[in-house]
Amino acid sequence: MASIFDLFKKIEKSESQAPISKIIVGLGNPGEKYTFTRHNAGFLAIDYVTQKYGVKCDRIKFKSLCGEVTIGGVRALLMKPQTFMNASGDAVREAAEFYKIAPEDIIVISDDASFDVGKLRIRKSGSAGGHNGLKNIIERISSDKFPRIKLGVGQKPHPEYDIADWVLARLPKEEEPRFFSVLEEIPSILTLLLKGEIDKAMCDFNGISK
């Protein structure tokens, strides 16, 4: 008679052999000097997910650092495009075509400089909102019908401040605790999104403030 341990191992094995049906993309720029900049919020979110689930995202494929994770029984590809932000769509398109993943099954995590650190927003679809990484993905996969998790990195101090300088600057040390506390919500959000429960995810998490 099989033990509980054996049954769990069998479940884990079947999940690991399931086909990849979703893609989770964190946006950012490669290179140590960019690691803790505002624009690398998506990379940091992927790093948090890998730590949470004990997986890695270090395999070079699709012009990205890639890994795999199973959340709620759904197997997904993790991606950190290494193309630099403005060409993120090249990596996403390559992976989506390889696994035959539809736009609505691609989840993109990015920074958003239109709201404060400590807040996040989930959207089903929509325009790039001035974000060059999202813009390039929309152009390369010919669709804006993909869910995204937008992490607040703070608004520019005044309208004349150059947005590139702002997002490529490091997040102030005093704001890091609030930013990282928001990352703690990402696994719960992904659990819902991977099950297709986007409306519930938006209802539960949009507007939270840390």
C-alpha positions in Angstrom: 0.0 0.0 0.0 1.4 3.4 -1.0 2.3 5.8 1.7 1.1 9.4 1.9 4.7 10.4 1.0 4.6 8.3 -2.1 1.3 9.8 -3.2 2.6 13.3 -2.8 5.7 12.4 -4.8 3.5 11.0 -7.6 1.4 14.2 -7.6 4.6 16.4 -7.8 6.0 14.3 -10.6 2.8 14.5 -12.7 2.7 18.3 -12.2 6.3 18.6 -13.3 5.6 16.6 -16.4 2.5 18.7 -17.3 2.9 20.9 -20.4 3.8 24.6 -19.9 0.5 26.4 -20.4 1.3 29.9 -19.1 4.2 32.4 -19.3 5.1 34.7 -16.4 7.3 37.6 -17.6 9.1 40.0 -15.3 10.4 43.1 -17.1 13.7 44.8 -16.4 17.2 45.5 -17.7 20.1 43.0 -17.4 23.2 44.0 -15.5 24.1 44.5 -11.9 23.9 48.3 -12.1 20.2 48.0 -12.9 19.3 45.5 -10.2 17.5 47.7 -7.7 16.3 50.4 -10.1 12.6 51.2 -10.4 12.5 49.8 -13.9 13.6 46.4 -12.6 10.5 45.8 -10.5 9.5 42.9 -12.7 12.8 41.2 -12.4 12.7 41.6 -8.6 9.2 40.1 -8.6 10.4 37.0 -10.5 13.3 36.7 -8.0 10.8 36.7 -5.2 8.7 34.0 -6.9 11.8 31.7 -7.4 12.7 32.1 -3.7 9.1 31.4 -2.6 8.8 28.2 -4.6 12.4 27.0 -4.4 13.0 27.1 -8.2 15.6 28.8 -10.4 15.3 31.3 -13.3 18.8 31.0 -14.7 18.6 28.9 -17.9 19.4 30.9 -21.0 16.6 30.5 -23.6 14.4 32.8 -25.7 16.8 35.7 -25.2 16.0 35.4 -21.5 16.9 33.9 -18.2 14.2 31.2 -17.8 12.9 28.8 -15.3 9.7 26.8 -14.5 7.3 26.9 -11.6 4.1 25.0 -10.8 1.5 27.1 -8.9 -1.9 25.7 -8.0 -1.2 22.8 -10.3 -0.5 25.0 -13.3 3.0 24.8 -14.9 4.4 28.1 -16.1 7.5 29.4 -17.7 9.3 32.2 -15.8 11.1 34.8 -17.9 13.5 37.6 -17.3 14.2 39.0 -20.8 17.8 39.9 -21.4 17.1 42.1 -24.4 16.9 45.3 -22.4 13.5 46.8 -21.7 12.7 48.3 -25.1 13.0 44.9 -26.9 11.3 42.7 -24.3 8.7 41.7 -26.9 11.3 39.8 -29.0 11.8 37.4 -26.1 8.2 37.1 -25.2 7.1 36.4 -28.8 9.8 33.7 -29.2 8.7 31.8 -26.1 5.0 32.2 -26.9 5.4 30.8 -30.4 7.5 27.9 -29.1 5.0 26.8 -26.5 1.9 28.0 -28.6 0.8 30.3 -25.7 -2.0 32.7 -26.5 -1.7 36.4 -25.3 -4.3 35.9 -22.6 -2.1 33.2 -21.0 0.9 35.5 -20.7 1.2 37.4 -17.4 3.6 40.4 -17.4 4.9 42.0 -14.3 6.3 45.6 -14.7 7.0 48.8 -12.9 4.5 51.7 -13.0 5.6 55.3 -12.3 2.1 56.6 -12.1 1.4 55.5 -8.6 3.2 55.2 -5.3 5.6 52.6 -3.9 3.6 50.1 -1.9 0.7 49.9 -4.3 0.0 47.6 -7.2 -2.6 47.3 -9.9 -3.8 44.3 -11.9 -5.2 44.8 -15.4 -6.8 42.3 -17.8 -5.5 44.1 -20.9 -5.0 47.6 -22.3 -2.5 50.0 -23.7 1.1 50.3 -22.7 0.5 53.5 -20.7 3.8 54.9 -21.8 5.8 51.9 -20.6 8.3 50.9 -23.4 8.5 47.3 -22.3 4.8 46.8 -22.5 4.6 48.7 -25.7 7.2 46.4 -27.4 5.4 43.3 -26.2 2.1 44.6 -27.6 3.8 45.3 -30.9 5.6 42.0 -31.1 2.8 39.7 -30.2 0.2 41.9 -32.0 -2.1 42.0 -29.0 -2.7 43.9 -25.8 -5.0 41.2 -24.4 -2.7 39.9 -21.8 -3.0 40.4 -18.0 -0.4 42.4 -16.2 0.7 43.2 -12.7 1.9 46.8 -12.3 4.0 47.6 -9.3 4.1 51.2 -8.1 7.6 52.7 -8.1 6.7 56.3 -7.2 5.8 59.3 -9.3 8.3 61.8 -10.7 8.9 64.7 -8.3 7.8 67.3 -11.0 6.5 67.1 -14.6 9.7 68.3 -16.2 11.8 65.4 -14.6 12.9 63.0 -17.3 11.0 59.8 -17.0 14.0 57.7 -18.2 16.2 59.2 -15.5 13.5 58.5 -12.9 12.9 54.8 -13.7 16.6 54.0 -14.2 17.4 55.5 -10.7 17.6 53.2 -7.7 14.6 53.0 -5.4 15.4 55.0 -2.3 16.5 52.8 0.7 13.6 54.1 2.9 11.1 53.0 0.3 12.4 49.5 -0.3 10.5 47.9 2.7 7.2 49.0 1.2 8.1 47.8 -2.2 9.3 44.4 -1.0 6.2 44.0 1.2 4.1 44.3 -2.0 6.1 41.5 -3.6 4.8 39.2 -0.8 1.4 39.4 -2.5 2.6 38.2 -5.9 2.3 34.4 -5.2 -1.3 34.8 -4.2 -2.1 37.0 -7.2 -0.4 34.5 -9.6 -2.4 31.6 -8.0 -5.6 33.4 -9.1 -4.3 34.6 -12.5 -3.1 31.2 -13.4 -6.5 29.7 -12.6 -8.1 32.4 -14.8 -9.7 34.3 -11.9 -8.6 37.7 -13.0 -11.7 39.5 -11.7 -11.2 38.1 -8.2 -7.5 39.1 -8.3 -8.4 42.6 -9.2 -11.1 42.8 -6.6 -8.9 41.4 -3.8 -5.6 43.2 -4.6 -6.2 46.4 -6.6 -5.9 49.4 -4.4 -4.0 47.7 -1.6 -1.5 50.0 0.1 1.6 49.0 2.1 
